[in-house]
Amino acid sequence: MNHNKFFNSFLSKLGPGLLYAGAAVGVSHLVQSTRAGGMFGFELIIAIVIIHFIKYPFFEFGPRYTAATGKNILHGYMKLGKWAVWAYLLMTLSTMLIIQATVTVVTAGLFTHIFGLETLGGHEPQIIAAIISSLLLLICFTLLSSGHYVLLDKLMKVIILVLSVTTIFAVIALLFDNPGLYESVTVPFSLSETTHLLFLVTLLGWMPAPLELSIWHSVWSESKNESDGKITGMKEAIFDFRVGFFGTAFLAICFLSLGALVMYGSGKTFDLDAVRFAEQLLEMYQQALGAWAYPIVALAALTTMFSTTLTLLDAFPRSIGVSLELLFPKRINHRKNGIIYLVWLLITIVGTLSILFFFLPSMGEMVKIATVVAFVAAPVLAILNTLAMFDKTIPQQYRPGKLMLLWCLLGLTVLIGCSASYLILF
């Protein structure tokens, strides 16, 4: 009984941190981390660790700002000037449809393969993917329009728990019952290889997630405060964030390990078509572990991508609504934000489906575009988050210390250097 009370108490303290995890653990983990393991074995684990270290302060500043002020961090942007909010809004509007389309089509690919819908109605694979995507987005719309934050919060606790348990179980099973690596055809990672560097950029662009997620996390935190009728304390907010942040870092390593243990050195590569990728991924796990493993891995993969699709679909309209409210306070007040949310939710869904039905390239190209944009844009949001968090209006006891400032400066130097290098070299 005491164990149940402890577990329930632990879960009750988690909220936006699990929404962070739901949005972060998706294409970056299931697709890119698994491909990283399949292509280079365990070599890129160090890259995953380093990028988490570099980006940590900028992600923490989202929930930290809300705990310190009771407002989301876009209010901090507004104190810097309207230009800062406009910068975020324009970045969001320019990338949200392709990001939503990317995660939705990967989810649809998994759903299509798991439930054997590849020949649905005799349509072409792209049409089938678009149809399944429509159904998934309809489900997400129903969930979000009926429950908003409260329902999303409860649902995510279940999804992330299932995902974590099934993924960890699959890795442990492989470690103890691994058929062996194919060492004769392994490929070492090389910084002198252009294709290897480009893959590293796409891996790190969304690892652990685009920096926009720090803003979404802050907005979710404010929504939780409104639902609870009180402001979450700093200690509880940071704990909640760290559970999500370090949990997703661990899961990234787990997915990379799955790719390394099953695919690395086999001489095979992952297909860039969403349905074929899902088929290859699940079939290899089944071959390595046996038929019993299929439902475990399938459940882990599907819950991963559905949680990402759901949380992103909530994050875009929610953060756009907040941005517009700040930019046009006389026209848009907080009471009307629910209507703005629904309007942008529909715009996001219609725009996403337009891409999937009429402009759908390969999954690989969509992932590449979205991750590279996130990689190049990361320094902009990192700078804005830092300026907002170190603003003099933040109470002294909640403002980060000198060590965190040095950490930020180091991270900014690396992010700016990497973005500039990419733009110059590629």
N, C-alpha and C positions, 0 to 999 in steps of 0.2 A: 504493500500500500504506500509506504514511504517512497519507494522507487517511482511509483506512478505519480505521486504528488510532485516529486522533483522533476520528472520528465515534463509534466503538464506546466509546471512553473517555468521551466526552461523555454518551452515552446511559446508561452504567453509573452515572454520578453522579446521574441523575435517578430519582426514585421517587415519594414522596408528593406532590411538586410537580406531577407529571403526573396523579395522582389528584385533586388539587385542581382542575386544569384540566378533567379529565373531568367532575367534579361541577358546576363553575362554568359551563362553556360548554354551555348547554342552552336552557331556555325564555327566560332573560334575554337570550341572544344571538340565537338563531335566531328566536324569536317577537317578543320585545319590542324588541330592537335593530333588527330588520328593519322592524317596524311603525313605529318612531320615524323611520327614514329615509324610509319610504313616506309618512308623514304630514307631516313637517316638514323633509325634505331633510337637510342637514348641520348644522342648527342645534343639535341636542342632543348633538353630539360634545363640546362643552365641558362639558355636564352629566356625561357619562361620565368625562371626565378628572378633574373635580372630585371625584366620588364615590369614584373609585379613590384619589385623594390623601387624602381624609378617612378612609377605612376602612383604608388600608394598615397602620398600626401594629397594629391589632387583629387583622388576619389574620396578620401576621408573628409575633405573640406565641405562636401555636399551636406552630409548629415550633421557635421560639426557646426556649420553655420546656422542650421535650423534649430539645433539644441541651444545655441548661444543667443539667438534673436527671436525664435518662434516663427520666423519667416523663411521661405525658401531662398536659395542663394541667388536667384534672379533679382531679388530685391537688392542684393549686394552689387550685382551688375548695374542696376539702375542708379545706385549711388556713384558709380564711376562715370555715368553718363548714358543717355539713351543709345549712343552708338554701340555700347557693349551688349545691350539687349538685342539691338538690331543685328549685330554680328552673329549672336547665337541663333536668332530666329531665321536669318537667311541661310546659315549653315544647315539648320534643321530642315527647312523647306527644300533645299537643293539636294538633300541626300535621303530624306525619309522614305520616299517611295521605293527607291532601289534597295534600301536596306530592308524594308518590310517585305518586298518581293523576294529578296534573297532568302530570308529565313522562312518565309511561307512556302516557297517552292521546295526547299529541302524537307520541311515537315510533310508536305504533300507527297514527295517522293518516298519517304519512309512509310507513310500511311498506305500509299498505293501498293507498294511491294508487300508489306506485312499482311494486308487483307486481300492480296491477289487480284487487284483491279487493273492490271496492266492492259487488258484487252476490253476495258469497259466500253460497251456500245460500239466497238470496232473503230474508235477514234484514234487519231495520231497521239503518240505519247505526250506531246506538248499540250494538246487539248485536254487530255485526261488530267495532266498535272494542274492545268488551269481550273478545271471543273472541281477537282478535289480541293484545291486552294480556296475556291469560292465557298465550299461547304465548311471548311475549317474557319474561314473568316466570319461566316454567318454564326457559327457556334461561339466564336470569340465575341462578336458584337452582342449576342444575346446575353452572355455572361457579364460583359462590361456595362451595357446599358441598363441592366436590371440591378446590379449590385455595386458598381463602382469599386471604391477602395476596399470596403469591408469584405465583400465576396472574394475579391482578388487576393487579399491577405490570407484568408482561410484556405483558399484553393491552393495557393503557392506552397503552403506548409506541407500539404500532402504530396504535391508533385516533387518538390525538392527532396523530401524524405525518401520517396520511392526511387528517385534518380540516384541519390547518394548510395543507398544500400545496394541496389542492383549493380551499379558500376564498380563499387569496391569489391563486391562478391565476385564479379567476373574477373577482375584483375588478380585477386587472390587465387581463384581457381586456375587461371593460366600460369601463374608463378609455380604452383605445385604440380601442375599437369600439363606442362608445355611440351609440344612435340619437337621443339628444337628450332633454333634459328638457322637460316640458310646462309652460312658464312661465306660461301664461295662467290656470291653475287651481291655482296654488300657494297653500298656507295657512301663513302665518307663525305661529310659536309665540308665545302671549301669556300672561303671568302673570295677566292679569285674567280669563281664560277658565277657568271651573271645570273643564270637561272636559279642558282641556289640563293643568291642575295635577294632576288625578286620574291622568291618563296618566303624568305625570312621576313621581308616587309609585310607580306600579306598575313603571315602568322602573327606578327607583333602588332599590326594595325588594330586588330580586334582582341588583343590579349591584355588584360582579361576581358576588355570590352571597349567600345569607343568612349572617349572621355565625356561625351554627352550624358552618359549614364550617371555621372556625379550630380548633374542637374536634376535628372529624373529622380534619383534617390532622395534629393533634398525636397522635391515636390511631393513625393510619396510620404516623406516624414511629416511634412506640414499637413497632409491629408489625414495621416494617422492622429496627429494632435487634435484636429478638428473632430474626428470620430470619437476619440477618447475624452474630449473636453478638457484636456490638459496638455502642457508642453512636456515632452519626454526629456528627462534629465541628460546631462552630458555623458555621464558614466554609462548609463543604459544605452544611449544612442551609439556611442563608440563601440560598446560590446556587440550590439546588434550588427553594426557595420562590419566589424572584424570577423564575426562568424561567417557572414556572406563572402567577404573578400578572401580570407584564407581558405574557406571551404571551396570556392571556385578555383583557387590556385591549385589546391590538392587534386580536384577533379580534372584539371587540365593535364596534370602529370599522369593521372590515371588513364585518360584517353590516349595520351601519347604512348603510354606503356602498352595499352591494348594494341595499338598499331604496330609497335615495335615487336611485340611478342608473337603476333599473328602474321604480319605482312612483311616485315623487314627481311630483305635478302631472298625473297621468294621469286624475284624476277618479274613480279606483277606490279601494276600500278592501279590506283583508284581511277575509275571512270568519272568524268566530270558531269555526266548526266545525272540528275537527282535520283531517278528511279534505279538506274544501274549502280550508282554509288551505294544506295541503300541495300540493294541485292548483294553486291560484293561484300559490304561490311558484315552483314548478318550471316551470309553463307560461310565466310572465313571463320567467324566465331564458332559456327556450328561444326565446321570441319575440325577445328582445333579442340573443342570441348565435348562435342557430341550433341545429339539432337536435344537433350535436356536443357542445354544452355540457350537455345533459340528464343524461347519466350522471355527469358531474363534479359538478354541483350536487347531484344526488340522492344520490351517495355521501357528499358533505360533510355534507349535512343529516341523513341517516340515521345516520352514524357519530357525529355530534354528539349526537343525542338518545339513541342506544343507550348511549353512554358515560356520559351523565348518569343514565339509568335504572339502569345497572349499579352505578355508584359510590354513588348514593344508597341503593340497596337494601343495599349493604354497610355504609354509614355508620350508618344508623339502628340496626340490631341490635348493631353493634359498640360504639357509644357508649353505648347503653342497658345493655349487659352490663357495661361498665366502671363506669358510674354505680351500678348495683346492687351490684357488687363492693365499691365504696367505702362505700356506705350500709349494707350488711349483710355485713361481712367474716366474721362467724362462720358465716353460712349459705351464702355464695357465695365460694368461693376461686378463684384463677386457673386451677386445673386444670379446674374446672367451667365456665369461661367459654365454652368451645367449645360446650357443650350449650346454655347460655343464648343464645349467638349463633344457633344453629340454630332454637331455639324462637321467638325474636323475628323471625328471618328469615321463618319461616312465618306468624307473626302479622301482620307487615307485608304479606306477599303476600295473605293472606286478607282483611285489612281493605281493602287497595287494590282488590281485585277486587269486594268488596261494594259499594264506592262506585261503581265503574264499571258494575256490572250493575244496581244498584238505585237509585242516587242520582245518576246522571250528569247534571249540568247542562251548559251550553255550555262549551267550552274557555275562552272569554273570562272567564266568571264564576269558574271554578276558578283561573285565573291571577291574576285580580284579588284574590280572597280570600287566596291564598297569598302574593302579593307585598306586599300591604298589611300583613298580619300581620308579615312579616319587616321591613318598614319601621318599624313602630311598636315592635317588640321589639328592634331593633338596639342602642339605648342600654344596655339591661340587660346584654347579653353583652359589649358594649364596656367597660363599667365593671368587670365581673367579670374580664375578660382583663387589664385594666390593673392591678387590685389584685393579681392572682395574679403578674404579671410583675415588679411592683415590690416584692414581698414581701421582707422582710429575709433570709429563708432562701435566696434566690437568691444564688449566689456573685457577689461584687461585679463581677468581670470580665465576667460575662454579663448583668448587669442593664443595661437601657437607660439612656442618659445624660439630661442635662437637656433637650437639644434634643428628644429623643423624648418626654419628659414634656410639654413645651410642645405638641408636635404632637398628643399624646393629648388634652390639655385642649382644644385648638382643635377637634379632631374630635368630642369628647364634647359640647361646647357646640353645635355644628352639629346633631348627631344628636338631642340632647334637644330643641333648639328646633324642629326639623322634625317630630318625633313629637308634641310638645305642640301645635304649630300644626295638624297634621292632626286630632288628637283634638278640638280646640276648634272648628275650622272645619267639619269634616265629621262 
